[in-house]
Amino acid sequence: MAAEPTTPPVRRRGGPTKGDQREVQILEATRALLADRSINDLTIDAIAKAAGVSRTAFYFYFPTKQAVVAALLDGLWDEFGSTHAWLATDGIDHDALLEHHRLVAAVWREHAAILTCTTGAVLDYEPLAEWVERAHRRLVEALAAKIERDQAAGTAPTDIAPVALAEIVSSLRDARFPVLATLRGAELEQALHDLTVVVLRVVYGRVG
């Protein structure tokens, strides 16, 4: 009688490879170095030294220092997306918008060193510019859709097109969040309140 086939052994998935670990080391070294210097002052030699890899090894994983920053920004994509609950609501909802602003400010505060790289001349580097444009489009499209719903429901004025309003709000936010990232306590709460009131007045002409 033939022996019954045996169940093949379960193969354990291997852990991170040495290459994976080196890439993470480069990312984390760049994150740490950006805490006390701008991307313009950051050198590949400094990143490689802090990461414990050779300059040649750095170039195996990333073509430029800006490419490292672009990878760090990609890691924040879902974190920003998780702050967008207000955009799916209908109507004014002051408290939900305030919480949305509070969450975005928290992401900015935690990752200010990386997000600061999304402004200024460094945006001449295409991957960084593309990330900024994708983030901008995601916000504008979601906000325009909300405004369009609220205009159709009669809760928002219809004298300005939804996309135009969304672009205005996006510009306001882009200017404020780098500042909000530096504030704490009562000063931060007041600034969040002020931004919330401004956005509601721009979109709805009132705050409640």
C-alpha positions, 0 to 999 in steps of 0.5 A, a space after each residue: 500500500 502506497 504511503 500517504 503523501 506527507 504535508 510539505 513543511 511550512 516554509 518560514 518567510 525570511 526576515 529583511 535582507 541586508 540590502 533592505 536594512 541598508 536602505 532603511 539605515 539610509 532613510 533613517 539617517 537622512 531623517 535624523 540629519 534633516 532635523 538640524 540642517 536643510 536639504 541644501 546643507 545635507 551631503 551624501 557623504 554625511 548620509 552615508 557616514 550616519 547610515 554606516 554605509 559607503 558612498 558607493 552603497 548609497 548610490 546603489 539604493 538612491 541616485 540623489 539625496 532628493 530621492 531619499 527625501 522623496 522616499 521618506 515623503 512616500 512613507 507619509 502618504 497614508 498618514 496624511 490620508 488618515 486625516 481626511 475624515 472631514 472631507 467625506 462629511 456633508 455640511 459645515 461640521 466645525 468640530 470635524 474640521 478643527 480635528 482635521 486641522 489638528 491631525 494635519 498639524 500633528 503630522 507636520 510637527 512630527 515630520 517637519 524636517 522632511 516636509 520642509 523639503 517640499 518648499 523652495 528650490 528643492 522642488 526643481 527635483 522632479 520626484 519631490 515636485 510630483 509628490 507635492 502635486 499629487 498631495 495637492 491634487 488629492 486635497 483639492 479634488 476631495 475638497 471640491 467634491 465636498 463643496 459641490 455636495 454642499 452647494 447642491 444641498 444648499 448649505 454652501 454658496 454657489 457663487 464660486 466654483 467648487 474647484 476654485 474654492 478648493 484651490 483657495 483653501 489649499 493655498 491657505 493651508 499650505 501657508 499655515 501648516 509649516 507655522 502651526 508645526 512650530 506652535 504648542 499649547 494654547 497658542 496652537 489651539 488658537 491658531 487651529 481655531 483661527 484656521 478653521 474659522 477662516 476656511 469655513 468663512 471662505 467655503 460657507 460664508 459662516 462658521 455654523 
